[in-house]
Structure formats: structure tokens, C-alpha cells
């Protein structure tokens, strides 16, 4: 695009090509909004899973392996804003929009 024409190119905020092939993972992500820099991820059972935090452009900012029913994720380094938190275990996952204050 020629910037002098005033055209704007819109990019997708979040795209997941395999969203229809993935089973939902039973996980609770709280609190929302996050005000103390600590995100708590609770799983229905103790399994190994990966928690990833993405910005609105789909960039992975943080990733952590969890293995307990109740897990804490430190997000103090992230600026205030809206993020997507994905919890994935093999073919199962859940994604939730989270606000960090």
C-alpha cells in the first residue's frame, strides 16, 4: 500500500488454524482482571500443560510449563492491557482473554 493514499491494512488480531481440531481443556484462569501481577491457572487434574500469554497481535510474550492442579503465573513484567492466555496439553486447549491492570 502507498502511505500517501491513506489506505489502512488490517491484520487479524488472533488466528488459530487448528481451533476446530482441538478439544477444550478444563482450566480456570483467574483473577480477571489481574491487579497484583499473579495469574492463577487451575486445572481439573494435575497434568503437564503449557501456559502461554499472547498480546493482541498474537505475539507470545510468556510461556511456562505447569504440572499441578493450582498454578501461579507471574505476569508482573507485562504492561497493563488486554492479553490472551492459552493453556494447552497435547490436543486439548483453552484460550481466555485477560486484562492486566
Beta strands, then each sheet from edge to edge (+ up, - down):
strand 1: 23-24
strand 2: 27-30
strand 3: 38-43
strand 4: 49-54
strand 5: 60-66
strand 6: 70-74
strand 7: 81-89
strand 8: 92-100
sheet 1: 1+ 8+ 7- 4+ 5-
sheet 2: 2+ 3- 6+
end
